[in-house]
Amino acid sequence: MAADIVNLRKVRKARARVDRETKAEANRRLHGMTKAEREKAADTRGRLERHVEGHRRETDGDKP
């Protein structure tokens, strides 16, 4: 009757790694955005920044 030798530290670390991955996956589902949503948000942000910049009276380069 031969028993397999198990390194308990490695087992604990492996279990912790699986737990972290499971939690990360749940967080990605709850808080993540799809690629299309991120691209749309970046496009909107860029458009708004250009709009504001177009209405400025002075820019940094115009100051004496």
Legacy VTK file of the C-alpha trace (Angstrom):
# vtk DataFile Version 3.0
C-alpha trace
ASCII
DATASET POLYDATA
POINTS 64 float
0.000 0.000 0.000
1.957 2.998 -1.336
0.710 6.491 -0.617
1.248 9.440 -2.915
3.277 12.209 -1.380
1.444 15.536 -1.593
3.045 18.911 -1.077
0.399 20.732 0.976
1.827 24.171 0.204
1.381 23.584 -3.530
-2.153 22.303 -3.023
-3.063 25.370 -0.935
-1.590 27.728 -3.528
-3.380 25.946 -6.371
-6.691 26.151 -4.530
-6.138 29.870 -3.819
-5.309 30.462 -7.492
-8.567 28.810 -8.575
-10.518 30.860 -6.030
-8.954 34.107 -7.273
-9.726 33.243 -10.882
-13.338 32.423 -10.022
-13.752 35.731 -8.204
-12.073 37.638 -11.055
-14.420 36.068 -13.604
-17.448 37.079 -11.532
-16.123 40.655 -11.251
-15.501 40.841 -15.005
-19.080 39.808 -15.635
-20.481 42.312 -13.143
-18.298 45.335 -13.835
-16.773 44.807 -17.243
-17.727 46.407 -20.525
-17.656 44.775 -23.899
-15.120 45.965 -26.454
-17.855 47.729 -28.412
-19.020 49.566 -25.284
-15.451 50.687 -24.488
-14.909 51.917 -28.055
-18.209 53.811 -28.046
-17.356 55.455 -24.702
-13.903 56.467 -25.984
-15.437 57.898 -29.172
-17.990 59.896 -27.178
-15.309 61.155 -24.796
-13.129 62.249 -27.737
-16.012 64.025 -29.445
-16.895 65.908 -26.260
-13.268 66.940 -25.695
-12.994 68.271 -29.254
-16.272 70.165 -28.788
-15.015 71.836 -25.606
-11.615 72.631 -27.144
-13.345 74.244 -30.116
-15.152 76.670 -27.818
-12.150 77.834 -25.797
-11.237 81.514 -25.989
-7.524 80.962 -25.439
-5.234 78.021 -25.818
-1.944 77.491 -24.033
-0.038 78.546 -27.146
-1.803 81.967 -27.365
-0.596 83.246 -23.986
2.161 85.912 -24.157
LINES 1 65
64 0 1 2 3 4 5 6 7 8 9 10 11 12 13 14 15 16 17 18 19 20 21 22 23 24 25 26 27 28 29 30 31 32 33 34 35 36 37 38 39 40 41 42 43 44 45 46 47 48 49 50 51 52 53 54 55 56 57 58 59 60 61 62 63
